[in-house]
Amino acid sequence: MAGDTDKLGVEALHFGRPNRRQLFQLGAGAAAGWTLSGNAFAQTERPTNPPDKPRGQVIAALSQEPTVFHPLMPGIEVDQGVWWQVFSLLWYIDPAGKFVPDLAREIPTIENGGLSADGLTWKIKLRSDVKWHDGTPFTADDVKFSLELINDSNFRARSRVGHSLVKDIKVVAADEIHWRMEAPYSPYMSILGSLTFIVPKHILEKVSDPNASPFHNAPVGTGPFRWGERVPGDHILLNAHTGYHGKGPYVERVVFKYIPDLTVLYTQFRTGQVDYTGLQGILPNFVQEAKTLKGRKIVVSSTSSVEHIAPNLEFGPFADRAVREALYLAINKQAIIDALYYGLPTQTESFVPQQAWSFQQGLPQHKYDPAKANALLDASGWVRGANGVREKGGVKLEFTNSTTSGNAVREQTQQLLIQDWRAIGAAMRVNNMPAAVIWGDFWQQSKFNSVLVAVNFMLGSDPDVTPRFGSGAIPAQGGRGYNTYQYKSPEADRLLAEGARQFEIAQRKTTYGELQKLIRNDFAILPMFQGFIAEGVKEGLQGFRPNINTSINCWNIREWYWA
């Protein structure tokens, strides 16, 4: 679901210190087990012979229009397509899960002195050859300003997770910055490497309102492309930043063209009017045909989002675990995948992507078993009434399910769910609404019975799901976070706190494995399948690399070039 997965605006919880024998082995070492499931194209299309100077342009078709250009403010996936081109991170996470230096000269580790053994002191060495698009040198002051802006209570930050623990920021030199963490928080490395883009102090320190300024409509960054123009409702033009500090860019211009109708988008790709289809990609019903097109390459890759049914655990029947288990048993998941998604997605039982280092193998596998579901409800005292709908203690087993209006595949999924659940005496009604309505208070304040939704639960590439499953992160109960399921478990809270203060990857894998088992056993969510995307690239366009550690696969247009 574009729009829900990147709006975390919660404070990090505070955790205790690890013992000194625990090591902060992040970066390349920790990422050794992080792999990208993929295809040969994803692995072989790395730049091998790019041009000496930028040449040509790329027309990238998006099914939604980017509107938020300040990269530290609440935005959705499509906005990130622009952020990745205009701005830079201290480091980024590549498709294999490895941290790669960007504005930083190196990834901080205990070995190179960038991190203290207790994880509390961070020392970041920066590149000294970086310039903002207006020619102003980039310095450590910009990093300090960006981190302090995120924590400014007057600023509408997208997320303060991890950042709220940063204290005593000191600019040691133009190319070095230090800070102290109020408590150790191992996911912070991933948070800094995913969407913590650095913004220019020399421009933004002068504005009276940090939430509104000319910068918001014509951003200045250090990224591979400079702002060109925006024609609302049509396109955004970005021009190559020839003074870029990294490899590339290899094209002169990037045009993000908005084509909201996915059928029209595919038609324009088929006829050669666009070079790349992004964000929602190619509709499943077109994928097989698309693979036969001459002069086109189709890449089907996994995403980090998990399509699932989100139950409101404080709503009547869903408070009963037996009901949640019975509903899960009664879903013919594979039939939905085959009939509506052309067999492309992979069933999953976890909130963690199957390609992640933290994914727990061996979770109980879903089996479509309506007979077992009926027996479970019978044994739990849910008795069928005259109309076939079960009830217990005066509570009927009936509820609504909501999703975004106009999402045809999800609406068809709902019709199949109605049939599946009717067979076990559960009555579901559809209550869909526009995106602007459903993902507002209705979702955030848990006003729903159940929702059909896709969520990327990860913090960058990190499995810390405190904002989603922590008992203190329930907005409807005054918490700060995105636990709209209203899931509460002392054991989950314990595991979340433990995982966030551990720094050895093996320990963290064990902890988050236990958490995945717990969430699966509690049926806190009813997972359907891991997300996927089918994207089209015009033949001859090199450098496209799907990246499960980002929310949008046009993250590296700086590496793209025409052969």
C-alpha positions in Angstrom: 0.0 0.0 0.0 1.8 3.1 -1.2 1.5 5.7 1.5 1.4 3.8 4.8 4.8 2.3 5.1 7.0 5.4 5.6 5.2 7.6 7.9 6.6 6.6 11.2 6.7 9.5 13.5 7.4 7.9 16.8 10.1 8.4 19.5 12.5 5.6 20.1 12.2 3.8 23.4 15.1 3.9 25.8 17.0 0.7 26.4 19.7 -0.4 28.9 23.4 -0.8 28.1 24.9 -4.0 26.7 27.9 -5.6 28.4 31.3 -4.7 27.0 31.8 -8.0 25.4 29.0 -7.3 23.0 30.3 -5.8 19.7 28.8 -3.4 17.3 29.7 -5.3 14.2 27.5 -3.5 11.7 28.4 -2.5 8.2 29.9 -5.1 5.8 30.6 -7.6 8.5 27.0 -7.7 9.9 25.6 -7.7 6.4 27.3 -10.8 5.4 24.1 -12.8 5.7 21.9 -10.2 4.0 21.1 -11.4 0.5 18.9 -10.3 -2.4 16.8 -12.9 -3.9 16.7 -12.1 -7.4 17.2 -12.8 -10.9 20.3 -12.8 -13.1 19.3 -9.3 -14.4 19.3 -7.9 -11.0 22.8 -9.2 -10.4 24.4 -8.5 -13.7 23.2 -5.1 -14.7 25.8 -3.2 -12.7 27.6 -0.4 -14.6 30.5 -1.9 -16.5 31.2 0.6 -19.2 29.4 3.9 -18.5 30.0 7.0 -20.6 32.7 9.6 -19.7 30.1 12.3 -19.3 26.3 12.4 -18.9 24.4 11.5 -22.1 20.7 11.2 -22.9 17.8 11.1 -20.6 15.6 8.6 -18.8 11.8 8.9 -18.7 10.7 7.1 -15.5 6.9 6.6 -15.3 5.4 6.7 -11.9 1.8 5.8 -11.1 1.6 8.5 -8.4 2.7 12.1 -8.3 5.6 13.1 -5.9 4.5 16.1 -3.8 6.9 16.2 -0.8 10.4 17.3 -1.6 11.8 17.9 1.9 13.3 14.5 2.6 12.9 14.7 6.4 9.2 15.3 6.3 6.3 12.8 6.1 6.2 11.5 2.6 5.2 8.3 0.7 7.2 5.9 -1.5 6.8 7.9 -4.7 8.4 11.0 -3.0 11.5 8.9 -2.3 12.1 8.5 -6.0 13.0 12.3 -6.0 14.8 12.2 -2.7 17.3 9.6 -3.8 18.3 11.6 -6.8 18.5 15.1 -5.2 19.9 14.3 -1.7 22.6 12.1 -0.2 22.9 9.9 3.0 25.8 9.4 5.2 25.8 5.8 3.8 23.3 3.7 2.0 22.3 0.0 2.0 22.9 -1.8 -1.2 20.9 -4.8 -2.6 23.1 -7.3 -0.8 22.4 -5.5 2.5 25.9 -4.0 2.8 26.4 -0.4 4.1 28.2 1.7 1.5 29.8 5.1 2.4 28.3 8.1 0.7 28.8 11.5 2.5 30.8 9.6 5.1 34.3 8.4 4.2 33.8 5.1 5.9 31.3 3.1 7.9 31.9 3.6 11.6 33.0 0.5 13.4 34.7 -0.4 16.7 37.8 -1.4 14.6 38.2 2.0 13.0 37.3 4.0 16.1 34.0 5.2 14.8 32.0 3.4 17.5 32.6 2.8 21.1 32.3 -0.8 22.4 29.2 0.1 24.3 27.5 1.6 21.2 27.1 5.0 22.9 29.8 7.1 21.2 29.7 7.7 17.4 32.5 9.4 15.5 31.7 10.0 11.8 34.4 11.1 9.3 33.0 12.9 6.3 34.1 13.5 2.7 35.7 16.9 2.1 35.0 17.1 -1.6 31.2 17.4 -1.5 29.3 20.5 -2.7 25.7 21.4 -2.5 24.0 22.1 -5.9 24.5 25.8 -5.4 28.2 25.4 -5.0 28.4 25.7 -1.2 30.7 23.2 0.4 29.1 20.4 2.5 30.4 20.2 6.0 29.8 18.5 9.4 27.6 21.5 10.3 25.0 20.3 7.7 24.9 16.9 9.4 24.5 18.5 12.9 21.8 20.8 11.5 19.9 17.9 9.9 19.9 15.7 13.1 18.8 18.7 15.3 16.1 19.6 12.8 14.6 16.1 13.0 14.5 16.5 16.8 13.0 20.0 16.7 9.6 19.8 18.2 8.4 22.6 15.9 9.4 20.5 12.8 7.0 18.0 11.3 9.6 15.2 11.1 8.7 12.0 9.3 10.3 9.9 12.1 12.3 10.5 15.3 12.9 6.8 15.9 16.5 6.5 17.0 17.2 10.2 16.4 15.6 11.1 19.7 18.4 9.3 21.4 21.2 11.4 19.9 22.7 13.9 22.3 25.7 16.2 22.6 26.4 16.6 18.9 29.8 18.1 18.3 31.4 19.4 15.1 35.1 18.4 15.6 36.2 19.6 12.2 34.6 20.5 8.8 34.9 16.8 8.0 34.2 15.1 11.3 31.2 15.0 13.7 30.7 13.2 17.0 27.6 12.5 19.1 26.5 10.4 22.1 23.6 8.1 22.2 21.4 8.4 25.4 21.0 4.6 25.2 22.5 2.0 22.8 20.2 1.4 19.9 21.5 -1.0 17.3 19.0 -0.2 14.5 20.3 3.4 14.2 22.9 2.4 11.7 20.2 1.2 9.3 18.0 4.3 10.0 20.9 6.5 9.0 21.4 4.5 5.9 17.9 4.4 4.7 16.0 7.7 4.7 18.0 10.1 6.8 19.0 12.4 3.9 21.1 15.4 4.9 19.7 18.8 4.2 21.6 22.2 3.7 22.1 24.3 6.8 23.0 27.4 4.9 19.6 27.5 3.3 17.2 26.1 5.9 18.6 27.9 8.9 17.3 31.1 7.5 13.7 30.1 7.2 11.2 31.2 9.9 9.0 28.2 9.5 10.8 24.9 9.1 7.7 23.3 7.7 7.3 25.7 4.8 9.8 27.6 2.7 10.8 27.9 -1.0 13.1 25.0 -0.5 10.1 22.7 -0.2 9.3 23.4 -3.9 12.8 23.7 -5.3 15.1 21.6 -3.1 18.9 21.9 -3.1 20.9 18.7 -2.2 24.2 17.1 -2.8 22.8 14.2 -4.8 23.5 13.2 -8.4 20.7 15.3 -9.9 19.7 19.0 -9.5 16.2 20.3 -9.4 15.0 21.4 -12.8 11.3 22.0 -13.0 8.0 20.7 -11.8 4.8 20.7 -13.8 2.1 19.7 -11.4 0.0 16.8 -12.6 2.5 16.0 -15.4 6.2 15.6 -14.6 9.3 16.6 -12.6 12.6 17.3 -14.5 16.0 16.7 -12.8 19.3 17.7 -14.4 22.7 16.0 -13.9 24.8 17.5 -11.1 28.2 17.4 -12.9 29.9 18.1 -9.6 28.5 15.0 -7.9 31.0 13.4 -5.5 30.2 9.8 -6.3 30.1 7.6 -9.4 27.8 9.1 -12.1 25.4 10.5 -13.0 25.6 9.0 -16.5 22.5 10.6 -18.0 21.8 14.3 -18.5 18.2 14.4 -17.4 15.7 12.3 -15.5 12.0 13.0 -16.2 9.6 11.5 -13.6 6.3 11.3 -15.6 3.0 10.7 -13.8 0.7 8.2 -15.3 -1.9 7.2 -12.7 -3.8 4.7 -14.9 -1.6 1.6 -14.7 -3.1 0.3 -18.0 -2.1 3.5 -19.8 1.3 3.4 -18.1 1.9 -0.1 -19.4 0.7 0.9 -22.9 3.2 3.8 -22.9 6.0 1.4 -21.9 5.0 -1.1 -24.5 5.1 1.6 -27.2 8.4 3.0 -26.1 7.2 6.4 -24.7 8.7 5.7 -21.3 11.9 3.9 -20.4 11.1 2.6 -17.0 7.9 1.7 -15.1 8.2 2.3 -11.3 6.4 2.4 -8.0 3.5 0.0 -8.7 5.2 -1.3 -11.9 3.3 -3.5 -14.3 0.0 -5.0 -13.4 0.1 -8.8 -12.9 -2.2 -9.5 -15.8 0.2 -7.8 -18.2 3.4 -9.5 -16.9 3.4 -12.6 -19.2 2.7 -10.5 -22.3 5.4 -7.9 -21.2 8.0 -10.6 -21.1 7.5 -11.3 -24.8 8.0 -7.7 -25.9 11.0 -7.0 -28.0 13.4 -4.4 -26.8 12.1 -4.6 -23.2 13.3 -6.3 -20.0 10.9 -7.3 -17.2 12.2 -7.8 -13.7 10.0 -9.4 -11.1 11.5 -8.9 -7.6 10.4 -9.1 -4.0 9.7 -6.1 -1.9 9.8 -5.7 1.9 6.1 -5.1 2.3 3.8 -7.9 3.5 0.2 -8.0 2.3 -1.9 -9.0 5.2 -5.2 -8.7 7.0 -4.8 -6.4 9.9 -7.2 -7.2 12.7 -8.1 -4.7 15.4 -7.4 -6.8 18.4 -9.6 -4.6 20.6 -12.7 -5.3 18.4 -15.2 -7.8 19.8 -14.6 -11.2 18.0 -10.9 -10.5 17.2 -10.0 -10.3 20.9 -10.4 -14.1 20.8 -7.2 -15.8 19.5 -9.3 -18.8 18.4 -11.3 -16.6 16.0 -8.1 -15.2 14.5 -6.7 -18.7 14.0 -9.9 -20.0 12.5 -10.1 -17.1 10.1 -6.5 -17.7 9.0 -7.1 -21.4 8.5 -10.2 -20.6 6.3 -8.4 -18.4 3.8 -7.5 -20.1 0.6 -4.4 -18.1 0.2 -3.0 -19.9 -2.8 -6.2 -19.6 -4.7 -6.1 -15.8 -4.2 -2.5 -15.7 -5.3 -3.1 -17.8 -8.4 -6.4 -16.2 -9.4 -5.8 -12.5 -8.8 -1.9 -12.2 -8.8 -1.1 -14.7 -11.5 0.9 -16.8 -9.2 3.6 -14.1 -8.8 3.8 -13.5 -5.0 5.2 -15.9 -2.4 3.2 -16.9 0.7 4.8 -15.8 3.9 4.2 -16.3 7.6 6.4 -13.4 8.9 6.5 -9.7 8.9 10.2 -9.9 7.9 11.2 -10.2 4.2 12.4 -13.7 3.3 15.6 -12.2 1.9 16.6 -10.4 5.2 19.3 -11.6 7.5 16.8 -11.7 10.4 14.2 -13.8 8.6 13.1 -16.8 10.8 13.1 -20.1 8.8 10.7 -22.9 9.8 7.7 -20.9 11.0 4.4 -22.9 10.9 3.2 -23.0 7.3 -0.4 -22.0 6.6 -2.7 -24.7 5.4 -6.1 -24.1 4.0 -8.3 -26.1 6.3 -11.9 -24.9 6.7 -12.9 -28.2 8.5 -10.2 -27.5 11.2 -11.4 -23.9 11.4 -15.0 -25.0 12.0 -13.9 -27.5 14.7 -11.8 -24.8 16.4 -14.8 -22.4 16.6 -17.1 -25.2 17.8 -14.7 -26.0 20.6 -14.3 -22.3 21.5 -18.1 -21.9 22.0 -18.9 -20.0 18.9 -22.3 -21.4 17.9 -24.0 -21.0 14.6 -27.2 -19.0 14.7 -30.3 -19.4 12.5 -28.7 -17.4 9.7 -25.5 -19.4 9.8 -23.5 -16.7 11.5 -21.7 -17.8 14.7 -22.0 -16.0 18.0 -20.7 -16.3 21.5 -21.9 -14.5 24.6 -24.1 -12.2 22.6 -21.2 -11.2 20.3 -21.8 -12.1 16.6 -18.9 -13.2 14.4 -19.4 -10.4 12.0 -17.2 -7.6 11.0 -16.2 -5.2 8.3 -13.0 -5.2 6.2 -11.6 -2.1 4.6 -9.1 -1.2 1.9 -8.5 1.6 -0.6 -11.4 2.3 -2.9 -10.7 1.5 -6.5 -7.9 -1.0 -5.8 -9.5 -3.7 -8.1 -7.3 -6.6 -7.0 -7.9 -6.0 -3.3 -11.6 -5.6 -3.9 -11.6 -8.9 -5.6 -9.6 -10.4 -2.8 -12.3 -9.2 -0.4 -15.0 -11.0 -2.4 -13.0 -14.3 -2.1 -12.5 -13.7 1.6 -16.3 -13.2 2.1 -16.8 -16.7 0.5 -14.0 -18.3 2.5 -15.3 -17.0 5.8 -18.9 -17.6 5.2 -18.1 -21.3 5.1 -17.1 -21.2 8.7 -19.9 -19.0 10.0 -18.2 -15.6 9.8 -19.9 -12.7 8.1 -17.7 -10.1 6.6 -18.9 -6.8 5.0 -16.9 -4.5 2.8 -16.3 -0.9 4.0 -13.8 0.7 1.6 -12.9 4.3 1.4 -10.5 6.7 -0.5 -6.8 6.6 0.4 -6.9 10.0 2.0 -9.7 8.8 4.4 -8.7 5.3 5.2 -5.1 6.0 6.0 -5.9 8.9 8.2 -7.5 8.6 11.7 -9.5 5.5 10.6 -6.3 3.6 10.3 -4.1 5.5 12.7 -6.6 5.6 15.5 -7.8 1.9 15.1 -11.3 2.8 14.1 -11.5 -0.2 11.8 -12.6 -3.8 12.4 -10.1 -5.2 9.9 -8.1 -3.9 7.0 -6.5 -5.4 3.9 -3.1 -3.7 3.7 0.6 -4.0 2.8 3.1 -2.7 5.3 6.9 -2.6 5.2 7.6 -3.4 8.9 11.3 -2.8 8.6 13.3 0.2 9.8 15.5 0.4 6.7 17.0 -3.1 6.7 16.5 -3.5 10.5 13.8 -5.8 12.0 13.1 -3.6 15.0 9.3 -3.5 15.0 8.8 -1.6 18.2 6.7 1.1 16.4 4.4 -1.6 15.0 4.1 -4.2 17.8 5.3 -2.5 21.0 2.6 -2.0 23.6 3.6 1.6 24.1 3.1 2.4 20.4 -0.7 2.2 20.2 -2.0 5.6 19.0 -5.6 4.8 20.0 -4.3 4.3 23.6 -2.2 7.4 23.7 1.0 5.7 22.5 3.4 7.0 19.9 3.9 4.7 17.1 2.0 2.7 14.5 0.6 -0.3 16.5 -2.8 0.2 15.0 -3.5 -3.6 15.6 -3.5 -2.7 19.3 -1.3 -5.7 19.9 -0.1 -6.0 23.5 2.3 -8.7 24.8 4.8 -8.5 27.7 6.9 -11.1 25.9 7.0 -9.1 22.7 7.9 -6.0 24.6 10.8 -7.9 26.3 12.1 -9.3 23.0 11.8 -5.8 21.3 13.8 -4.2 24.1 16.4 -7.0 24.1 16.9 -6.9 20.3 17.4 -3.2 20.2 20.2 -3.2 22.7 22.0 -6.1 21.2 24.9 -5.5 18.7 26.1 -9.0 17.7 24.2 -10.1 14.6 23.9 -13.7 15.8 22.2 -12.6 19.1 19.9 -10.3 17.2 18.9 -13.0 14.8 17.9 -15.3 17.7 15.9 -12.6 19.4 14.0 -11.5 16.3 13.5 -15.1 15.4 11.7 -15.6 18.7 9.6 -12.5 18.1 8.5 -13.8 14.7 7.5 -17.1 16.3 5.5 -15.2 18.9 3.7 -12.9 16.4 2.9 -15.9 14.2 1.5 -17.9 17.2 -0.6 -14.9 18.4 -2.0 -14.3 14.9 -1.4 -10.6 15.6 -1.6 -10.2 11.8 -2.9 -12.6 9.2 -0.1 -12.6 6.6 -1.1 -13.3 3.0 2.2 -13.0 1.0 5.4 -11.0 0.6 5.1 -8.1 -1.8 6.4 -8.2 -5.3 6.8 -5.8 -8.1 7.2 -6.3 -11.9 9.1 -3.5 -13.4 9.9 -2.8 -17.1 13.2 -1.4 -18.4 13.8 -0.5 -22.0 16.6 -2.6 -23.5 19.9 -0.7 -23.6 19.3 1.0 -20.3 21.9 -0.3 -17.9 22.4 -0.1 -14.2 18.9 -0.9 -12.8 19.2 -2.9 -9.6 16.2 -3.9 -7.5 16.9 -3.2 -3.8 14.8 -4.9 -1.1 16.4 -2.5 1.4 14.7 0.6 -0.2 11.0 1.3 -0.8 11.5 2.3 -4.4 13.7 0.6 -7.0 14.8 3.8 -8.8 17.1 4.5 -5.9 20.2 4.4 -8.0 19.4 6.3 -11.2 22.9 7.8 -10.8 24.2 4.5 -12.0 21.9 4.2 -15.0 23.2 4.8 -18.5 22.4 4.0 -22.1 24.6 1.3 -23.7 
